[in-house]
Amino acid sequence: MVTTKQTSIYKRAVGTFKDRSRIEDAIRKLKDANYDMNRVSLIARNIDDVKGADEIRDHKEGNEASEGAGIGAVTGTVLGGIAGLLVGLGTLAIPGIGPALVAGELATLGTTAAGAGIGAVGGSIVGALTGMGIPEEKAKVYENHVKAGDYLLMVSGTGDQLDQAESIMRDCGIDEFGIYNAPDLNGDTSRHPHLH
């Protein structure tokens, strides 16, 4: 039996923010703390007031990202100055949710195995999140928050990295916070999420 140090096991810290300014604050603080922004993911439904959102909305809802429709406008305005801090920022038409702004690991939902899960469980993001190690009951809670207009923030990393991220996220007022094993990042095919 091989034992692995706790700090080398990847996990995901996930939660929601009701307020745009709070999630902006959290993302800025993660960047200021030199956190690897490739490991910071976001889903935001609030793109109604963004130039180009109508063009995105007119795109048929499905499992693929709209072909660049309005992405420039979304990138520049929906989250103000923090857009440049996020990696892989784009839009995705999610069944049951509609057009959403996505970044980080979640930005590839339409093209990855996790994306295949979008259509698999109730035509939503639940399958994608469960594929990333989030328990189904929590994934449903997160999806409901996104549907209600909240911002979902997900940060992946090792134990020490997530201690730092958790402190920042909690200081900024995150709701529904949990830390879960990331079987896809650890090469583990079994799913035994651990709520921290």
N, C-alpha and C positions, 0 to 999 in steps of 0.2 A: 504494500500500500504506500503510495507516494503522497506525502503531505506537501501542501503548497502554502507559502506564506500568505497571510491575509492580504497584505498590501499588493500582491501580484494578481489577485483575482479581480476581474473587472465587474463593476456593478453600475447600475443606473439610478440616479436620483431624479425623481419625477414629482412634479406638482403643478399647481395652477395659480395664476394671478388674475384677479378681477380687474385690476387697474393697469392701464398702459404705462403710466409713469413708474410703477413699481417694477414691472418686468424690464423696462429700459434700464432702471437703476441696477437691477440684478445682473443684467448682461454687461453693463459698463464695469461693474465691480469685478466680475469674473475676468474680463479682459485686463483690467488694471492689476489684478493679482497674477497676471501672466498665465492664466488658465488656457489650455489648448482649445481654441475656439472651434476646431474641427470636431470636438466632442460635445458641443453645445447645440441642442436642437430645439426647435420652436414650431408650434402650430398656432396660428392666429386666424380667426374667422373674420375679424373686423376689418374688412377691406371695402366696405360700402362707399366710403367717402373718397376713395382713391381714384384718381384719373386712370382710366383703363379697366376699372373693375367691371363695367358693363360688358366690355369686350371679352373678359374672362368668363363672365356669367353666361354670355351667349354661346360659349363653347359647350358642346354636349358634355354633360356630366358623365364621368367614367373613371377608369383606373389610370388614365394617362394624364400627365401634366399638359396644360395648354401650351401650344407651341410658341412660347415666348410672349403670348398676348398680355400686354400690360405689365410685364415683369419689371421693366425699367421704372414705370410710374410707381408700382408697388414698392420696389426697392427704395426709391427715393423718398417716399412720403409716409407709408403706413407706420413705420417705427422711427421716423425722424433720423437723427444722427447715428443710431446704432446699427442701421442696415449694413453699413460697411464692416461692422465687426463680426457679422454672421457669415458662415460659409455655406455655399450652395443654396442661396436664397432664390425661391421661385414660387410658383403658384400651382395648385393641384385642385382639380374638381373632385371632391370626395362625395360619393353617394350618401345621402342622408344628412350631409352637412352643407354641401355647396362649395363655392370657391373658397379656398383657404390659402394663406401664406404659410409656407413651410421652409425650414432651414435645417442645416446639419444632417445628421443621419436620417431624419425624417423626410428630407427633401428628395430622397431617392425612392419614396414609397411607391411611385407609379411604375418603377422599373425593376425592383428587387423582389426577392422571395417574400419579404415583409409586405410589399405592395400587393402581392397576390392575396394576402390575408384580408385586404380591405374588402374585397367582395365576398370573402368566405364566411364571415360572421356578421350576419345582419346588414350587409352592405355598408360597412362603416370602418372606422379606424381600429375597432376592437381587435380584429385579427392581427393587424400589423403590430399593435402594442403587445399582445400576448406572444407573438413570435419573437419579440425582443425581451421576453422574460417577465412581463408585467402580468400578475394574476388577472384572470378574466373579469372577476368582479370589480377590481380596481380599474381595469381598462374601460369598463362601462361607465364608471364614475367620471373618469377623465374625459371620455367622449361626450358625456352629458354636459360637462363644464364647457367644452369647446363649442358645443351646439348652443349653449347659453351666451356665448360671446367671450368667455374667459380665454386667457392665453395659457397654453400648455408649454412648460419648459422642462426639458430633459437633458441631463448632463451625465456623461459616462466617464468612468475613470477607475483607478485603483482605490483601495481603502483610504490611504493618506490624501489623495487628490479629492476624494468625495467628502472627507471631513472638512476640507477647506470650502468646497462648493456648498455643502450643507449649511455651514455657518453663514455664508453670503446669502443664500436663498432664504434662509429663515429670517435673517436680519431685514430682508426686503419685504417680508410679509407673505411668503408663499402659503397657499392652502393645499390641503389633500397631499401633503408631502409623504413620500415613501422612498426607501432605497431597496432595490431589487437586484438579484443576481442577473447577469447578462450572459446567458448561455451561448448566444451567437458570437460574442466577443471572446469567450473563453474556450471556444471549440467544443463546448459541452452540448450534446444533443438532448439531454434530459432537462426538464424545466422544473426546478424546485426553487421558486422565488423565496427570498427571505425579506420580510418586512423589517426594516430597521427601526 
